[in-house]
Amino acid sequence: MIKRNGDDRHWAGSGIIMIDRSAVDEYLKYRGLTKLKDSKYAIIDIIETKQPIDFYDVSE
């Protein structure tokens, strides 16, 4: 998540920044970049997250 000040992480954070593959193009455009540095970013595939309602049987 990009912070209001334009940083990619909490001030005390470190390590590789993970970015979802589906968001790379928009991220590059937003940040004014042409490509991501392999040493700073890891492109990942985020698995679909579940919502709390998905864990309840609503048929009852």
Secondary structure, DSSP 8 states (H G I E B T S, - for coil): ---TTS-SS-TT--S-EEEEGGGHHHHHHHHT-SS--TTTEEEE-------GGGGS-TT-
